[in-house]
């Protein structure tokens, strides 16, 4: 008997991504140079404090495969770092979805970004299941409307990928941004 894929849920809200609860994972989209959801002004110090165990150094990972060039189409999950939370009350995980090779004039085409998003989200789902099985403390998944800003991809296309993942997400958009 064929199994039916579980549909994930998405709750869209306006607000601040950093209002996510303790243990939540924050999900911006990345190109391979660590550019990200600019509206949320993540600092490089906050995001890239160390390479987690068993994760490649993303700046050095690459391949000649025509289908994909690593780290495009992959997810990097960074656990809360003590120096980031010791003066705050919340521990946030960071999930980097590498969906474009670059941004601006050199951004990947929308179809490539969506294919990379599908691959990166599948990689993220695999890692989330493993982390939850290990009782790591990773909690809710909070995201910006990645790919829709600097990458110029319609949000509905990326949203569909999240819905098909089987996971639940809270998607935050700034108060001044329309639906």
C-alpha positions in Angstrom: 0.0 0.0 0.0 1.5 3.4 -1.0 2.0 5.9 1.8 0.5 9.3 1.5 2.8 12.3 2.1 1.9 14.3 5.2 0.9 17.9 4.5 2.7 20.4 6.7 0.9 23.5 8.0 1.9 27.1 7.7 0.7 29.9 10.0 1.5 33.3 8.6 1.9 36.2 11.0 3.2 39.8 11.1 5.9 40.7 13.6 9.5 40.0 14.4 11.2 36.8 13.6 13.2 37.1 16.9 9.9 36.9 18.9 10.1 33.1 18.2 9.9 31.1 21.5 12.9 29.6 23.2 14.2 26.5 21.3 12.7 27.7 18.0 14.7 27.4 14.8 14.9 30.5 12.6 15.0 29.9 8.9 16.3 32.6 6.5 17.4 31.6 2.9 21.0 31.7 1.9 23.2 31.9 -1.1 26.5 30.3 -0.7 28.1 33.5 0.5 25.8 33.6 3.6 23.6 36.4 2.3 20.3 36.2 3.9 16.9 37.6 4.6 18.0 41.3 4.8 14.8 42.5 6.5 15.7 40.7 9.6 19.3 42.0 9.8 21.0 38.8 11.0 24.6 39.5 11.9 27.3 37.2 10.6 28.5 36.8 14.2 25.1 35.5 15.2 24.7 33.1 12.3 28.1 31.6 11.7 29.6 31.1 15.1 31.0 27.7 14.4 30.7 24.7 12.1 28.5 22.1 13.9 30.0 18.7 14.3 29.8 16.5 11.2 28.9 19.4 8.9 31.2 20.5 6.1 32.6 24.0 6.0 30.1 25.4 3.5 32.6 27.9 2.0 34.8 25.0 0.9 32.1 22.5 -0.3 31.6 22.4 -4.0 31.1 20.0 -6.9 31.0 20.1 -10.6 27.6 18.3 -10.8 25.5 20.0 -13.5 22.3 19.4 -11.4 23.6 21.1 -8.2 26.7 22.8 -6.9 27.1 22.3 -3.1 26.2 23.8 -0.8 23.3 24.8 -3.0 20.3 22.6 -2.2 21.5 21.8 1.3 20.5 22.8 4.8 22.9 23.7 7.6 21.5 23.5 11.1 23.4 25.5 13.7 22.5 24.8 17.4 22.1 27.7 19.9 25.6 29.1 20.7 26.3 30.2 24.3 27.8 33.5 23.3 24.6 34.4 21.4 22.2 33.6 24.3 24.0 34.1 27.5 22.8 37.6 27.9 19.3 36.9 26.5 16.5 34.6 27.6 16.0 32.7 24.4 18.1 30.0 22.7 17.4 30.0 18.9 18.7 27.5 16.4 19.5 28.7 12.9 18.6 26.8 9.8 20.4 27.9 6.6 18.7 26.8 3.4 21.1 27.4 0.6 18.8 28.2 -2.3 20.8 30.4 -4.7 24.4 30.7 -5.8 24.4 34.4 -5.5 22.0 37.4 -5.3 21.4 40.7 -7.1 22.3 40.5 -10.8 23.9 37.1 -10.3 21.0 35.4 -8.5 20.1 32.0 -9.7 17.0 31.8 -12.0 13.7 31.2 -10.1 13.3 27.6 -11.4 16.8 26.8 -10.0 16.1 28.5 -6.7 12.9 26.4 -6.3 14.7 23.2 -7.2 17.4 24.1 -4.7 14.7 24.9 -2.1 13.1 21.5 -2.6 16.5 19.8 -2.1 17.4 22.0 0.9 14.0 21.5 2.6 14.3 17.7 2.1 17.8 17.9 3.7 16.4 20.0 6.5 13.5 17.6 7.2 15.9 14.6 7.4 18.1 16.5 9.9 15.1 17.8 11.9 13.7 14.2 12.3 17.2 13.0 13.5 17.5 15.9 15.9 14.0 15.4 17.3 14.7 11.7 17.7 17.8 12.6 19.7 15.7 15.0 21.9 18.1 17.8 21.0 15.6 20.5 22.1 15.0 21.9 18.6 11.5 23.4 18.7 9.1 25.2 16.5 10.2 26.2 13.0 10.0 30.0 12.3 10.8 31.4 8.9 10.8 34.6 6.9 9.3 34.5 3.4 12.6 33.4 2.1 13.4 33.6 -1.7 10.7 36.3 -2.2 12.9 39.3 -1.3 16.4 39.6 -2.8 16.0 36.4 -4.8 12.7 37.6 -6.5 10.8 34.3 -6.4 7.1 34.4 -5.8 6.4 33.5 -2.1 3.6 31.0 -3.1 6.2 28.8 -4.8 8.5 28.5 -1.7 5.4 28.2 0.5 4.3 25.2 -1.5 7.7 23.5 -0.8 7.3 24.0 2.9 3.7 22.7 2.9 4.8 19.5 1.1 7.5 18.9 3.7 5.2 17.5 6.3 6.5 19.9 8.9 4.7 22.8 10.6 6.0 26.4 10.2 5.3 29.9 11.5 6.1 32.3 8.7 6.8 35.9 9.9 6.6 39.0 7.7 7.5 42.5 8.9 4.6 44.6 10.2 5.0 47.0 7.2 4.8 44.2 4.6 1.5 43.4 2.9 0.3 39.9 2.3 
